[in-house]
Amino acid sequence: MSLKNAAEPNSTAQRINSSLKNTSSTRVREPITRSRGKVRGQFPSTKMGRMIAWESQLERRACYLFEFCKAVEAFREQPIRLYIPFNEVIKRYTPDFELILQTGEIWYVEIKPANKLLDLSLLAFCQAASKELANKGYAFVIITDQELNHPIRERNLVRLRRYQDIPLSKALIMQAIYWLSQKIDCNLTELIRYTGSYQQAYSLLAQGYLSFNLEQPLTDHTPIYIKENTHENSLFTGRTSPDFRPRTLHHR
């Protein structure tokens, strides 16, 4: 989050409208000067076909969630600059991410340690930002370390990322889905045996054609499911106004 006072309250509506129309992939805010101990980097997104800059380990973990969530059509970092009326001044604010869902909905996402939400002033500002965005038809979501720090899930996603862009034939995809639909249960070893290689089995999982419980370690005995039984909803636990308590998020 970048949050500053601005001195032009009379142009608030025009500024907000202009900001929300900015759909380029260019970041509206460059990273602040590197500070001691601050880790920054870039996430190689297959979904977006470019590097996504992150400014904290929490943002890096969020990139994995956005990358693998099928409901997210596109995402970008530091997407727009907003001007939020708050406590009789105008606050300039840059969300961490913009998500465009397959439904066409647009969500603006703030990545924040959960203990920061104990600050009542920050909480009030987030409520104001949520209200301003809702008036424009957008959602405002906070995702914290409590939702993002899941080592098993992260290891699974890191393991799958290398298989995201492995070409798979339509015939293999359809045959694998049909084969699995005829079985009462199936594990990863059986899927590998059926497809003939680790690469094809992992690619079917990485690209979302087949699924498994991301909250459990991926092993040879991991149960594999067809897509409609995916545990993907567990990826998107987040927080929304007014109380910003953790809840499973759903699109319309």
Contacts in CASP RR format, 6 or more apart in sequence:
PFRMAT RR
TARGET T0000
AUTHOR 0000-0000-0000
METHOD contacts of the structure
MODEL  1
MSLKNAAEPNSTAQRINSSLKNTSSTRVREPITRSRGKVRGQFPSTKMGR
MIAWESQLERRACYLFEFCKAVEAFREQPIRLYIPFNEVIKRYTPDFELI
LQTGEIWYVEIKPANKLLDLSLLAFCQAASKELANKGYAFVIITDQELNH
PIRERNLVRLRRYQDIPLSKALIMQAIYWLSQKIDCNLTELIRYTGSYQQ
AYSLLAQGYLSFNLEQPLTDHTPIYIKENTHENSLFTGRTSPDFRPRTLH
HR
1 93 0 8 1.000
1 94 0 8 1.000
1 95 0 8 1.000
1 96 0 8 1.000
1 110 0 8 1.000
1 112 0 8 1.000
2 29 0 8 1.000
2 92 0 8 1.000
2 93 0 8 1.000
2 94 0 8 1.000
3 91 0 8 1.000
3 92 0 8 1.000
3 93 0 8 1.000
3 125 0 8 1.000
4 91 0 8 1.000
4 92 0 8 1.000
5 89 0 8 1.000
5 90 0 8 1.000
5 91 0 8 1.000
5 92 0 8 1.000
6 83 0 8 1.000
6 89 0 8 1.000
6 90 0 8 1.000
6 91 0 8 1.000
6 92 0 8 1.000
7 90 0 8 1.000
8 15 0 8 1.000
8 90 0 8 1.000
9 85 0 8 1.000
9 89 0 8 1.000
9 90 0 8 1.000
11 83 0 8 1.000
12 83 0 8 1.000
12 85 0 8 1.000
12 90 0 8 1.000
15 82 0 8 1.000
15 83 0 8 1.000
16 82 0 8 1.000
16 83 0 8 1.000
16 132 0 8 1.000
16 136 0 8 1.000
17 136 0 8 1.000
19 28 0 8 1.000
19 80 0 8 1.000
19 81 0 8 1.000
19 82 0 8 1.000
19 83 0 8 1.000
20 80 0 8 1.000
20 136 0 8 1.000
20 138 0 8 1.000
22 28 0 8 1.000
22 79 0 8 1.000
22 80 0 8 1.000
22 81 0 8 1.000
25 48 0 8 1.000
25 50 0 8 1.000
25 76 0 8 1.000
27 53 0 8 1.000
27 77 0 8 1.000
27 78 0 8 1.000
27 79 0 8 1.000
28 78 0 8 1.000
28 79 0 8 1.000
28 80 0 8 1.000
28 81 0 8 1.000
28 94 0 8 1.000
29 78 0 8 1.000
29 81 0 8 1.000
29 94 0 8 1.000
31 40 0 8 1.000
31 53 0 8 1.000
31 55 0 8 1.000
34 40 0 8 1.000
38 55 0 8 1.000
38 56 0 8 1.000
39 56 0 8 1.000
39 57 0 8 1.000
40 53 0 8 1.000
40 54 0 8 1.000
40 55 0 8 1.000
40 56 0 8 1.000
41 53 0 8 1.000
41 54 0 8 1.000
41 55 0 8 1.000
41 60 0 8 1.000
42 51 0 8 1.000
42 52 0 8 1.000
42 53 0 8 1.000
42 54 0 8 1.000
43 51 0 8 1.000
43 52 0 8 1.000
43 53 0 8 1.000
43 54 0 8 1.000
43 60 0 8 1.000
43 63 0 8 1.000
43 64 0 8 1.000
43 67 0 8 1.000
44 51 0 8 1.000
44 52 0 8 1.000
45 51 0 8 1.000
45 52 0 8 1.000
45 63 0 8 1.000
45 67 0 8 1.000
45 75 0 8 1.000
46 67 0 8 1.000
46 161 0 8 1.000
46 164 0 8 1.000
46 165 0 8 1.000
47 66 0 8 1.000
47 67 0 8 1.000
47 72 0 8 1.000
47 74 0 8 1.000
47 75 0 8 1.000
47 164 0 8 1.000
48 74 0 8 1.000
48 75 0 8 1.000
48 76 0 8 1.000
52 63 0 8 1.000
52 75 0 8 1.000
52 76 0 8 1.000
52 77 0 8 1.000
53 77 0 8 1.000
53 78 0 8 1.000
54 60 0 8 1.000
54 62 0 8 1.000
54 63 0 8 1.000
54 77 0 8 1.000
55 96 0 8 1.000
56 111 0 8 1.000
58 111 0 8 1.000
58 112 0 8 1.000
58 113 0 8 1.000
58 143 0 8 1.000
58 144 0 8 1.000
58 145 0 8 1.000
58 148 0 8 1.000
59 77 0 8 1.000
59 96 0 8 1.000
59 97 0 8 1.000
59 111 0 8 1.000
61 148 0 8 1.000
61 149 0 8 1.000
61 154 0 8 1.000
62 96 0 8 1.000
62 97 0 8 1.000
62 109 0 8 1.000
62 111 0 8 1.000
62 143 0 8 1.000
62 148 0 8 1.000
63 75 0 8 1.000
64 154 0 8 1.000
64 157 0 8 1.000
64 158 0 8 1.000
64 161 0 8 1.000
65 143 0 8 1.000
65 148 0 8 1.000
65 157 0 8 1.000
65 235 0 8 1.000
65 236 0 8 1.000
66 72 0 8 1.000
66 75 0 8 1.000
66 97 0 8 1.000
66 99 0 8 1.000
67 75 0 8 1.000
67 157 0 8 1.000
67 161 0 8 1.000
67 164 0 8 1.000
68 157 0 8 1.000
68 160 0 8 1.000
68 206 0 8 1.000
68 235 0 8 1.000
69 232 0 8 1.000
69 235 0 8 1.000
69 236 0 8 1.000
70 102 0 8 1.000
70 208 0 8 1.000
70 232 0 8 1.000
71 101 0 8 1.000
71 102 0 8 1.000
71 103 0 8 1.000
71 232 0 8 1.000
71 236 0 8 1.000
71 251 0 8 1.000
72 99 0 8 1.000
72 100 0 8 1.000
72 101 0 8 1.000
72 102 0 8 1.000
73 100 0 8 1.000
73 101 0 8 1.000
73 102 0 8 1.000
73 104 0 8 1.000
74 99 0 8 1.000
74 100 0 8 1.000
75 97 0 8 1.000
75 98 0 8 1.000
75 99 0 8 1.000
75 100 0 8 1.000
76 97 0 8 1.000
76 98 0 8 1.000
77 96 0 8 1.000
77 97 0 8 1.000
78 94 0 8 1.000
78 95 0 8 1.000
78 96 0 8 1.000
79 94 0 8 1.000
79 95 0 8 1.000
79 97 0 8 1.000
79 98 0 8 1.000
79 108 0 8 1.000
80 94 0 8 1.000
80 95 0 8 1.000
80 98 0 8 1.000
80 108 0 8 1.000
81 92 0 8 1.000
81 93 0 8 1.000
81 94 0 8 1.000
82 92 0 8 1.000
82 93 0 8 1.000
82 94 0 8 1.000
82 95 0 8 1.000
82 129 0 8 1.000
82 132 0 8 1.000
82 133 0 8 1.000
83 90 0 8 1.000
83 91 0 8 1.000
83 92 0 8 1.000
83 93 0 8 1.000
84 90 0 8 1.000
84 91 0 8 1.000
84 92 0 8 1.000
84 93 0 8 1.000
84 125 0 8 1.000
84 128 0 8 1.000
84 129 0 8 1.000
84 132 0 8 1.000
85 91 0 8 1.000
85 128 0 8 1.000
85 132 0 8 1.000
86 124 0 8 1.000
86 125 0 8 1.000
86 128 0 8 1.000
87 124 0 8 1.000
91 125 0 8 1.000
91 128 0 8 1.000
93 125 0 8 1.000
93 129 0 8 1.000
95 108 0 8 1.000
95 109 0 8 1.000
95 110 0 8 1.000
95 140 0 8 1.000
96 109 0 8 1.000
96 110 0 8 1.000
96 111 0 8 1.000
97 108 0 8 1.000
97 109 0 8 1.000
97 111 0 8 1.000
98 106 0 8 1.000
98 107 0 8 1.000
98 108 0 8 1.000
98 109 0 8 1.000
99 106 0 8 1.000
99 107 0 8 1.000
99 108 0 8 1.000
99 109 0 8 1.000
100 106 0 8 1.000
101 107 0 8 1.000
101 251 0 8 1.000
102 251 0 8 1.000
103 251 0 8 1.000
103 252 0 8 1.000
105 139 0 8 1.000
105 251 0 8 1.000
105 252 0 8 1.000
106 137 0 8 1.000
106 138 0 8 1.000
106 139 0 8 1.000
107 138 0 8 1.000
107 139 0 8 1.000
107 140 0 8 1.000
107 141 0 8 1.000
108 133 0 8 1.000
108 138 0 8 1.000
108 139 0 8 1.000
108 140 0 8 1.000
108 141 0 8 1.000
109 140 0 8 1.000
109 141 0 8 1.000
109 142 0 8 1.000
109 143 0 8 1.000
110 126 0 8 1.000
110 140 0 8 1.000
110 141 0 8 1.000
110 142 0 8 1.000
110 143 0 8 1.000
111 142 0 8 1.000
111 143 0 8 1.000
111 144 0 8 1.000
111 148 0 8 1.000
112 142 0 8 1.000
112 143 0 8 1.000
112 144 0 8 1.000
113 144 0 8 1.000
113 145 0 8 1.000
114 144 0 8 1.000
114 145 0 8 1.000
114 146 0 8 1.000
116 122 0 8 1.000
117 123 0 8 1.000
117 126 0 8 1.000
117 142 0 8 1.000
117 144 0 8 1.000
117 239 0 8 1.000
117 244 0 8 1.000
123 244 0 8 1.000
126 140 0 8 1.000
126 142 0 8 1.000
126 241 0 8 1.000
126 244 0 8 1.000
127 241 0 8 1.000
127 242 0 8 1.000
127 244 0 8 1.000
129 140 0 8 1.000
130 140 0 8 1.000
130 240 0 8 1.000
130 241 0 8 1.000
130 242 0 8 1.000
131 241 0 8 1.000
133 139 0 8 1.000
133 140 0 8 1.000
134 140 0 8 1.000
134 241 0 8 1.000
139 240 0 8 1.000
140 240 0 8 1.000
140 241 0 8 1.000
141 238 0 8 1.000
141 239 0 8 1.000
141 240 0 8 1.000
141 249 0 8 1.000
142 238 0 8 1.000
142 239 0 8 1.000
142 240 0 8 1.000
142 244 0 8 1.000
143 237 0 8 1.000
143 238 0 8 1.000
143 239 0 8 1.000
144 238 0 8 1.000
144 239 0 8 1.000
144 246 0 8 1.000
146 246 0 8 1.000
147 237 0 8 1.000
147 238 0 8 1.000
147 239 0 8 1.000
147 246 0 8 1.000
150 215 0 8 1.000
152 214 0 8 1.000
152 215 0 8 1.000
152 216 0 8 1.000
152 217 0 8 1.000
153 214 0 8 1.000
153 215 0 8 1.000
153 235 0 8 1.000
155 217 0 8 1.000
155 218 0 8 1.000
156 214 0 8 1.000
156 217 0 8 1.000
156 218 0 8 1.000
157 214 0 8 1.000
159 202 0 8 1.000
159 218 0 8 1.000
160 202 0 8 1.000
160 205 0 8 1.000
160 206 0 8 1.000
161 206 0 8 1.000
162 206 0 8 1.000
163 199 0 8 1.000
163 202 0 8 1.000
163 203 0 8 1.000
163 205 0 8 1.000
163 206 0 8 1.000
163 207 0 8 1.000
164 203 0 8 1.000
164 206 0 8 1.000
164 207 0 8 1.000
166 199 0 8 1.000
166 200 0 8 1.000
166 203 0 8 1.000
166 206 0 8 1.000
166 207 0 8 1.000
168 200 0 8 1.000
168 203 0 8 1.000
168 204 0 8 1.000
168 207 0 8 1.000
168 209 0 8 1.000
172 195 0 8 1.000
172 200 0 8 1.000
172 204 0 8 1.000
173 204 0 8 1.000
173 209 0 8 1.000
176 191 0 8 1.000
176 194 0 8 1.000
176 195 0 8 1.000
176 204 0 8 1.000
176 209 0 8 1.000
176 210 0 8 1.000
177 209 0 8 1.000
177 210 0 8 1.000
177 226 0 8 1.000
177 227 0 8 1.000
179 194 0 8 1.000
180 186 0 8 1.000
180 191 0 8 1.000
180 210 0 8 1.000
180 224 0 8 1.000
180 225 0 8 1.000
180 226 0 8 1.000
181 226 0 8 1.000
183 190 0 8 1.000
185 223 0 8 1.000
186 223 0 8 1.000
186 224 0 8 1.000
187 220 0 8 1.000
187 221 0 8 1.000
187 222 0 8 1.000
187 223 0 8 1.000
187 224 0 8 1.000
188 201 0 8 1.000
188 212 0 8 1.000
188 218 0 8 1.000
188 219 0 8 1.000
188 220 0 8 1.000
188 221 0 8 1.000
188 222 0 8 1.000
188 224 0 8 1.000
189 220 0 8 1.000
189 221 0 8 1.000
190 224 0 8 1.000
191 201 0 8 1.000
191 204 0 8 1.000
191 210 0 8 1.000
191 224 0 8 1.000
192 198 0 8 1.000
192 201 0 8 1.000
194 201 0 8 1.000
195 201 0 8 1.000
195 204 0 8 1.000
204 210 0 8 1.000
205 211 0 8 1.000
205 212 0 8 1.000
205 224 0 8 1.000
208 227 0 8 1.000
208 230 0 8 1.000
209 227 0 8 1.000
210 224 0 8 1.000
210 225 0 8 1.000
210 226 0 8 1.000
210 227 0 8 1.000
211 224 0 8 1.000
211 225 0 8 1.000
211 226 0 8 1.000
211 227 0 8 1.000
211 229 0 8 1.000
211 230 0 8 1.000
211 231 0 8 1.000
211 232 0 8 1.000
212 218 0 8 1.000
212 222 0 8 1.000
212 223 0 8 1.000
212 224 0 8 1.000
212 225 0 8 1.000
212 231 0 8 1.000
213 222 0 8 1.000
213 223 0 8 1.000
213 231 0 8 1.000
214 231 0 8 1.000
214 232 0 8 1.000
214 234 0 8 1.000
214 235 0 8 1.000
215 231 0 8 1.000
215 234 0 8 1.000
216 222 0 8 1.000
233 248 0 8 1.000
233 250 0 8 1.000
234 248 0 8 1.000
236 248 0 8 1.000
236 249 0 8 1.000
237 246 0 8 1.000
237 247 0 8 1.000
237 248 0 8 1.000
237 249 0 8 1.000
238 246 0 8 1.000
238 247 0 8 1.000
238 248 0 8 1.000
238 249 0 8 1.000
239 245 0 8 1.000
239 246 0 8 1.000
239 247 0 8 1.000
240 247 0 8 1.000
240 249 0 8 1.000
END
